[in-house]
Amino acid sequence: MAESAPPPSALVLGGGFAGIAASVALAGLGVRVTLLERRTMLGGRASSFVDAVTGLTQDACQHCTLGCCTHLAALLEKLGVHQHVKCQDTIAFLDALGRRWDLRGTRAPAPFHAARSFVAMPYLGLTEKAATARALLSLLVRPATESDYEATLGAWLRRHGTPERAIEAFIGPVVASACNETVDDVALGFAHKVLRDGFLAARTAFHLGIADRPMGDLLTEPVGAFLAARGSALVAGCTVRQMCRGSGVGWRAEAVDGRCFEAGRLILAVPFDQAARICAGLGESGRSLAATWEGLHWSPITGVHLWYDRPVECPPALALPGSASQWLFSKPPSFGRMPDEAGYLTAAISADRCMAALPGSDIAALVAEDARQALPSIRDARLCRRRVVKERKATFAAMPGAEQLRPRQRTPIPGLYLAGDWTRTGWPSTMEGATRSGNVAASELLADLGLRRPAMPPDLAADWPAQALMGVGKLLAAVAYLGSGSRST
């Protein structure tokens, strides 16, 4: 009896959400996957590290998901860890004057689900609220266009009469946290995606998901177990020195410790600068490929961690519009602490290049003062420990011109695919975007093998009023397009 052919194989380089999603999708459909990650913990730029002083596992920065992030939710469910992401249906805001506002939905369908809490916003007068509502509804109605990626959100908002106080107190903090750019730097197309899909189209889209344990702990062992159960492997702590063509038409990864890994296909699920260096070693075709995203740049995120000697009374997520800290998050007891530490706060400071350039001690002092002003429960508390983590290469800069540089997951080089939040996904640089890119890369690879593509998780369905409004917007856009065509002829 003839022996059956060995299963198709793939190397996946990079253990962030893109690499994890691609590996899980492929292994689940019979491809023998080897996932290579240089660190001992998975998660990429959204992962954890072991603090050298305390020995505790600590996230580099706070990462959250939203109700509209369906690909990420499906991946966590496949891995059996979705129960560790706790969803919040309320997002708290606190301004410098101590006025608190809770963004909370009702049972009404979107985009009217948050109308009651929006009317109660203390920062704006009725005229300002009406102008802000008009601008947000306009974002919902209008379809996204290619030109949106050449303009900024700030210019569009001001052109549509959005009050500056609304930009500073609500729209700015939301967009900065989701896109890692300010309203005056972020491309309108990226912000349009976040505001429409994340807040305006579905009632539960804005619900905030926060993991109750470090991301590295959440992912590493479950991914390894998932792959091993399907004849695949996770190889963590493996630094790849060189990628090259292997025997036949396959690919070969050579690690610095002398190990070699071969497979028929390769998915590069690494940041864009690393992918460019790898592609440059593949000859002229690789250099030409890397040149397509040469103009992409980085945007930083600074994570600040504060430990106190007593419990902290703070919402799970608290926006501080107008402050240096931007957002505060209260960590649950499931995150490790030293014996004298009872309270644990983190701050996530997005897209502030000036802040990222300051010494860590200055940044920690600014955030500690913001926390003291915002939270009465810690005004007499002792700050036991602090840690600042600067992620200078946190996300690609979602500025005008960036979308046109993002490559697709299928490349012109046979057997080579790209994955990462920086590839073209329709999303800004988020865990959801990274997960989608991995799913698409796996789907393209399977199609090239003549195998069944994985079923993609459906997007969160828009509520019927939002759907109707978006339908009207598409109709008006089509009429305008036909009208412009008839005038030009």
Secondary structure as UniProt FT lines:
FT   STRAND          9..13
FT   HELIX           17..27
FT   TURN            28..30
FT   STRAND          32..37
FT   HELIX           44..46
FT   STRAND          48..50
FT   TURN            52..54
FT   STRAND          57..59
FT   STRAND          64..66
FT   TURN            67..68
FT   HELIX           70..78
FT   TURN            79..80
FT   HELIX           82..84
FT   STRAND          85..88
FT   STRAND          90..94
FT   TURN            96..97
FT   STRAND          100..104
FT   TURN            110..111
FT   TURN            113..114
FT   HELIX           115..119
FT   TURN            122..123
FT   HELIX           126..141
FT   HELIX           146..150
FT   HELIX           153..159
FT   TURN            160..161
FT   HELIX           164..166
FT   HELIX           167..171
FT   HELIX           172..179
FT   TURN            183..185
FT   HELIX           188..195
FT   HELIX           196..200
FT   TURN            203..206
FT   STRAND          208..211
FT   HELIX           215..228
FT   TURN            229..231
FT   STRAND          233..236
FT   STRAND          240..245
FT   TURN            248..249
FT   STRAND          251..255
FT   TURN            256..257
FT   STRAND          260..263
FT   STRAND          265..268
FT   HELIX           272..280
FT   TURN            281..282
FT   HELIX           284..291
FT   TURN            292..295
FT   STRAND          298..308
FT   STRAND          317..320
FT   TURN            321..322
FT   STRAND          326..330
FT   TURN            333..334
FT   TURN            339..340
FT   STRAND          343..350
FT   HELIX           353..356
FT   HELIX           360..374
FT   HELIX           376..378
FT   TURN            379..380
FT   STRAND          383..396
FT   TURN            400..401
FT   HELIX           403..405
FT   TURN            414..415
FT   STRAND          416..418
FT   TURN            421..422
FT   HELIX           431..448
FT   TURN            449..450
FT   HELIX           464..488
//
